[in-house]
Amino acid sequence: MDFTFLFLVVLMILASQLGNLTLLVALFALLLLTAKSKYLIAAAVVGGVLAFLWNTDIGGVYKTPLLLGGLFLILLLLVKSDSGAPAQPMGYGYY
């Protein structure tokens, strides 16, 4: 599973919280450029929306539940993108 992707989304939310728009855009571009599947692109978009909502007053008092729900959605997308990869056969070759 690509936990680096989730870590970059958390860094993007922290950059949004600090008001550093340059770092936010750079991390979002990095997420989009390194996405290998459509699930990772969807996770990057969800992360961008979370960072946008955290930086504005659109979420209101529901910012924290939205953030936790969005991070859980990103985690589900990462698991789904990993489930499509074929499993490595066990017992073949030398270790």
N, C-alpha and C positions, 0 to 999 in steps of 0.2 A: 504494500500500500504506500502511496506517495504522501507521507506526512509532511514533507517539505512544502507541499502545496498548501496544506492547512496552516502551517507555520507562517507562510507568506501572507495568507489572508488575515491572520491575527496581527501580523506586523502592519498590514494595510489599515486595519481598524485602529491600531494604536497611533499610526501617523495621522489618521483622520481626527482622532481625539486631541492630538497636539496641534492640529491645524496646519500641518505641513503638507500642502497640496502637491508640491513637487515630488516628494517621496511617495505620496499616495498614487499619483499618476504613473510614476516609474515602476512601482510594485505591481500595479494593475497591468501595465504593458508587459512586464516580465511574466506575469501569470498567463496572459493571453498567448505570448510567444512560445512558452514552454508547454502549453497544453498539447497532449498527444491524442486525445479523443474528444468526442462531443460531450462526454460527461465532465471532463475537466474544463472545457470551455464554459459549460453551464455552471460549474462550481466557481469559476472566475467571475462570471457575471453576477452570481448570487453574492459573492464577496464584495464586488463593486457596489452593489445595491446596499449591502449592509454598511459599508463605509460611508456611502452617501447619506443613508438614514441616520447614522450616528452623528454626522457632522451638521445635520439640519434639525429643525424642530418638528419634522413631519410625524415622527413616531410618538411624540408626546410622552406620556407616562409609561407607554408600552415599549420603550426602547430596549430595556434589558430582556424581556421575554422574546422580542423580535430578534435580538442578537443571539440569544441562546438557541432559538429555533432555527435561525439561519445557519449557525455553525453546525447544528445537528444535521441539517439538510446537506451541507457541504460534506460532512463525514459520510452520509449515506451515498452521495454521488461518488465519493472516492472509493467506497467499498464496491459500488456497482461497476465502476470503471475497472476495478481490479478483478472482478469475477469473470470477465470475458476473456482473460488471458488463459492460455492452456497451462495445465499443471505440469511441472517437471516430473519425468518418470523417475521412480526410485529404484535403486538396485542395479543401475546400468553404469558401467565404467568404473574407473578407479576414483578413490576419494583422496 
